[in-house]
Amino acid sequence: MSDPAHPKQTATLTELPMLSPHESLNLNAKRGLLAAVLGNPSTNAGLVSIYDVHEDCRHPVLQSTRPVARLGHESGFSPDGKTFWATGTALQSITAVDVTDPKQPHAVWQGDVTSHGMSLSADGNRAYIADPGGNMAILDVSEIQARKPDPQAREVSRLTWKSASIPQNAVPFSDHGKPYILEFDEYTQGTTSVGNRDVVGAGRIIDIGDEKSPRVISNLRLQVNQPADHAAASGDPGALSPVQGYAAHYCSLDRETDPTIAACSFIASGLRVFDITDLEHPKEIAYYVAPTQPRAENGLMASDFAMSKPAIVPARHEVWYSDGATGFYVLRISPEVWPSP
């Protein structure tokens, strides 16, 4: 990406967890470790691969591939880069893997906790768990972070919200010194065939200043995410599939401290960008809908299939993301709408 107008592929990672990482591919920039656990749409065996990219991220160097986790689907990484967390999603399973020596990873904790994606606090002592059952949990994992003998995790709180579908991940950030979570759900309540297919989870900002009583302060939604509008669009290309349609999948922030931008993949609605400088009143400022093509990935329905976690490059006002049917995109947002810090 040295020249963002001409991206160049430099390597292909062929270990099994890299060929099928599902949603677990995770980079710890501090230590330059790239890790993934073998995954699939449900859950898979806990085979973990770790690569070193700190010398040259264009050419990752394999450190190890070992069955050190119980199960795999998504993941988390402690900010200090010493613990890789593998989650099982479909089953109660989280494994904390010590990667202090990436050539000799080993499990230090196995938890019977249901978790889709998860993120860690800056000190590694709190885990923010997106429970696919429709809620977010905050876990005290300080004993695991401190490597105490026989460590235990303790639930601090658990929160649900209106229109919860399948929580995907929960990303911590701070604004003016106060802690918050950007949480986003995938799909709709009807995806699992037990709810209303027109109730879309989308995204939200959660105040965790009182971690025992977290509260939703705003939502990141599109007009088509409203039940009546969603029902009216139910015959559109891509909207017939319960795992596609006009719903959210992944969001990211431009930075962890005082962020100004949230970029989200909204599947058939493409990429959506929000100004979050006013956390209680986020507003959409930009979007990109890729040219549609009927591909196997989108069920030959000629719809967008934006599923990836976007990357934001604030210095260039760029957002990078990939569409499952048509490939990788580099977008530049007009300076007229990019918010000032």
C-alpha positions in Angstrom: 0.0 0.0 0.0 3.0 2.3 -0.4 1.1 3.6 -3.5 -2.5 3.2 -2.5 -3.6 3.8 -6.1 -1.7 0.7 -7.1 -1.9 -2.0 -4.4 0.6 -4.8 -4.8 0.3 -8.3 -3.4 3.6 -9.3 -1.8 2.9 -12.7 -0.1 0.4 -15.5 0.3 0.0 -17.2 3.7 -0.7 -20.9 3.2 -0.9 -22.4 6.7 -4.4 -23.9 7.3 -5.5 -21.1 9.8 -4.5 -18.5 7.2 -6.4 -20.3 4.4 -9.5 -20.4 6.5 -9.2 -17.9 9.4 -12.9 -16.9 9.1 -13.0 -13.7 11.3 -9.9 -14.4 13.5 -7.1 -12.8 11.5 -5.5 -10.4 14.0 -2.5 -8.1 14.1 -0.7 -6.9 17.2 1.2 -3.8 15.9 3.3 -3.4 19.1 5.0 -6.7 18.7 4.5 -7.2 15.0 2.6 -10.5 15.4 0.0 -11.7 12.9 -2.2 -14.6 14.2 -5.3 -16.5 13.3 -7.1 -19.6 14.4 -8.7 -22.1 12.0 -12.4 -21.1 11.6 -15.6 -21.5 9.6 -19.1 -20.0 9.8 -19.8 -22.1 12.9 -16.7 -23.2 14.8 -13.6 -25.2 13.9 -10.7 -27.0 15.6 -8.3 -24.7 17.5 -5.3 -24.7 15.2 -3.4 -21.4 15.6 -0.8 -19.9 13.3 1.5 -17.0 14.3 3.7 -15.0 11.9 6.3 -12.3 12.7 5.8 -9.1 10.6 7.8 -6.6 12.7 10.8 -6.5 10.4 8.9 -6.5 7.1 5.1 -6.7 7.0 5.2 -7.4 3.3 6.9 -10.8 4.0 5.5 -12.4 7.1 7.7 -15.1 8.7 6.0 -18.2 10.1 6.8 -18.8 13.8 4.4 -21.7 14.6 1.2 -23.6 13.8 -0.1 -25.5 16.7 -3.4 -26.9 18.1 -3.2 -24.7 21.2 -6.8 -23.5 21.3 -10.0 -25.5 22.0 -12.0 -24.1 19.1 -11.8 -21.2 16.5 -14.0 -18.7 14.8 -13.0 -15.1 15.9 -10.2 -13.8 18.1 -8.8 -11.0 20.3 -5.3 -9.8 21.0 -4.1 -8.2 24.3 -2.5 -4.8 23.6 0.9 -5.9 24.9 0.9 -8.7 22.3 1.5 -11.5 24.8 -1.9 -13.1 24.7 -3.9 -14.2 21.7 -7.5 -15.1 22.4 -9.4 -17.7 20.3 -13.2 -17.8 20.5 -15.5 -20.6 19.4 -18.7 -18.6 18.9 -21.1 -21.5 18.3 -20.1 -23.2 21.5 -19.0 -22.0 24.9 -15.3 -21.7 24.3 -12.6 -19.1 24.8 -8.9 -19.9 24.9 -6.2 -17.5 26.1 -3.0 -18.4 24.4 0.4 -17.2 25.7 2.4 -16.0 22.7 5.3 -14.4 24.7 7.4 -16.8 22.7 5.5 -17.1 19.3 7.5 -20.2 18.5 6.2 -21.9 21.7 2.6 -20.8 22.2 0.6 -22.5 24.9 -2.9 -22.2 26.4 -3.0 -20.5 29.9 -6.8 -20.4 30.3 -9.9 -22.2 28.9 -13.2 -20.5 29.5 -16.8 -21.9 29.1 -18.0 -18.5 27.8 -19.9 -17.9 24.6 -18.2 -15.2 22.5 -18.3 -14.1 19.0 -15.6 -11.4 18.6 -13.9 -9.9 21.6 -11.5 -7.0 22.4 -9.3 -6.1 25.3 -8.8 -3.0 27.3 -5.5 -1.0 27.0 -4.1 -2.8 30.2 -5.4 -6.2 29.1 -7.4 -6.6 32.3 -10.9 -6.4 30.7 -12.4 -8.4 27.9 -15.3 -7.0 26.0 -17.3 -10.0 24.7 -19.8 -9.8 21.9 -22.2 -12.7 22.8 -24.0 -13.9 19.7 -27.0 -14.6 22.0 -27.8 -10.9 21.8 -25.7 -9.1 24.4 -22.3 -7.8 25.5 -20.4 -8.9 28.5 -17.5 -7.3 30.3 -15.1 -9.8 31.9 -12.4 -9.2 34.4 -9.4 -11.1 33.0 -6.7 -9.5 35.1 -5.6 -12.8 36.6 -5.0 -14.2 33.1 -3.2 -11.1 32.0 -1.0 -11.3 35.2 -0.4 -15.0 34.6 -1.5 -16.0 38.0 -1.6 -19.7 38.8 -5.0 -21.3 38.0 -6.4 -17.9 36.8 -10.1 -17.2 36.8 -12.2 -14.7 34.8 -15.1 -12.9 36.5 -18.1 -11.3 34.8 -18.4 -7.6 35.7 -21.7 -6.9 33.8 -23.8 -7.9 30.8 -25.9 -5.6 28.6 -28.5 -6.1 25.9 -30.3 -3.5 23.8 -33.3 -2.9 21.6 -33.0 -4.6 18.1 -30.1 -6.8 19.2 -29.4 -9.4 16.5 -26.1 -11.3 16.5 -23.4 -9.2 18.3 -20.2 -9.3 16.2 -17.6 -7.4 18.2 -17.1 -4.8 20.8 -14.3 -2.3 20.3 -13.1 -0.1 23.2 -12.1 3.5 22.8 -11.9 6.7 24.9 -13.3 10.2 24.2 -12.1 13.1 26.3 -10.7 10.6 28.8 -14.0 8.6 29.2 -14.3 5.0 28.2 -16.7 3.8 25.5 -17.5 0.7 23.3 -18.3 0.7 19.6 -20.4 -2.5 19.3 -21.9 -3.8 16.1 -24.3 -6.7 15.4 -24.3 -8.7 12.2 -27.4 -9.6 10.2 -30.9 -9.6 11.7 -32.9 -11.3 14.4 -34.4 -13.6 11.8 -31.0 -14.9 10.6 -31.1 -17.7 13.2 -34.8 -18.5 12.2 -36.1 -17.6 15.7 -36.7 -13.9 15.3 -38.0 -11.1 13.1 -36.0 -10.9 9.8 -36.7 -7.2 9.6 -35.2 -6.3 13.0 -31.6 -5.3 12.1 -28.9 -5.1 14.8 -26.6 -2.5 13.2 -24.2 -0.6 15.5 -24.2 1.4 18.7 -22.0 3.4 21.1 -22.0 2.2 24.7 -20.9 4.3 27.7 -18.8 2.1 30.1 -17.8 4.8 32.5 -19.6 2.7 35.1 -18.6 -0.7 33.9 -21.1 -2.4 36.2 -24.0 -0.5 34.5 -23.0 0.1 30.8 -25.6 2.0 28.7 -26.3 2.6 25.0 -26.1 6.3 24.2 -26.5 6.3 20.4 -27.0 4.0 17.4 -25.3 3.7 14.0 -28.1 2.8 11.6 -29.3 3.3 8.0 -32.8 4.1 7.0 -33.1 0.7 5.4 -32.4 -0.8 8.8 -35.8 0.4 10.1 -38.3 -2.5 10.1 -40.7 -1.1 7.6 -38.0 0.0 5.1 -36.2 -3.3 5.5 -39.4 -5.2 4.8 -40.1 -3.1 1.7 -36.6 -4.0 0.3 -36.9 -7.7 1.1 -37.0 -8.6 -2.6 -33.8 -6.7 -3.6 -30.8 -8.6 -4.9 -28.9 -10.0 -1.9 -31.8 -9.3 0.5 -33.2 -12.8 0.0 -30.3 -14.4 1.9 -30.5 -14.5 5.7 -26.7 -14.0 5.8 -26.6 -11.0 3.4 -29.0 -8.2 3.0 -29.1 -4.7 4.3 -27.4 -5.3 7.7 -24.1 -4.5 9.4 -21.2 -6.8 9.8 -17.9 -5.0 10.8 -17.0 -1.5 12.0 -13.7 0.2 12.9 -12.4 3.5 14.2 -9.8 5.9 12.9 -8.1 5.8 16.3 -8.6 4.5 19.8 -8.3 7.9 21.5 -10.8 10.7 20.6 -11.9 9.0 17.3 -13.8 11.1 14.7 -14.7 8.4 12.2 -16.4 5.0 12.3 -16.4 3.0 9.0 -18.7 0.0 8.7 -19.3 -2.7 6.2 -23.1 -2.9 5.7 -23.1 -6.0 3.4 -25.6 -5.2 0.6 -25.5 -1.5 1.5 -21.7 -1.4 0.9 -19.3 0.8 3.0 -20.8 3.4 5.3 -18.8 6.1 7.1 -20.0 8.0 10.2 -18.9 11.2 11.9 -18.8 10.3 15.6 -17.3 13.5 17.0 -20.6 13.9 18.8 -21.0 10.5 20.3 -24.7 10.9 21.2 -25.5 12.1 17.6 -23.4 10.2 15.0 -24.2 11.0 11.4 -23.5 9.3 8.1 -21.1 11.4 6.0 -20.0 9.1 3.1 -20.8 5.8 1.4 -19.5 3.6 -1.4 -21.5 0.9 -3.1 -19.2 -1.3 -5.3 -20.3 -2.1 -8.9 -22.3 -5.3 -8.5 -21.6 -8.6 -10.2 -23.3 -12.0 -9.9 -20.8 -14.2 -8.2 -20.9 -17.4 -6.2 -20.0 -15.4 -3.1 -23.2 -13.4 -3.2 -25.4 -16.3 -4.4 -25.3 -15.0 -8.0 -27.6 -12.1 -6.9 -25.5 -9.2 -8.2 -25.4 -7.4 -4.9 -22.7 -5.9 -2.7 -21.2 -8.2 -0.2 -19.3 -5.9 2.1 -18.2 -8.0 5.0 -14.6 -7.0 5.9 -13.4 -4.8 8.7 -12.5 -1.5 7.1 -9.0 0.1 7.6 -8.9 3.9 8.1 -5.9 6.0 7.1 -6.6 9.5 8.7 -3.6 11.2 7.3 -4.8 10.6 3.7 -8.6 10.6 4.4 -8.7 7.1 3.1 -10.7 4.0 3.9 -9.7 0.5 2.7 -12.1 -2.4 2.6 -13.0 -5.4 0.5 -16.2 -6.6 -1.1 -16.6 -10.3 -1.0 -17.8 -10.5 -4.6 -15.6 -7.9 -6.4 -12.4 -7.4 -4.4 -10.3 -4.7 -2.6 -11.1 -1.0 -2.7 -9.2 2.1 -1.7 -11.5 5.1 -1.2 -10.7 8.7 -0.5 -13.2 10.8 1.4 -13.8 14.4 0.5 -12.1 16.8 2.9 -15.4 18.8 3.0 -17.0 16.1 5.1 -14.0 14.6 7.0 -14.5 15.9 10.6 -11.9 18.0 12.4 -10.7 16.5 15.7 
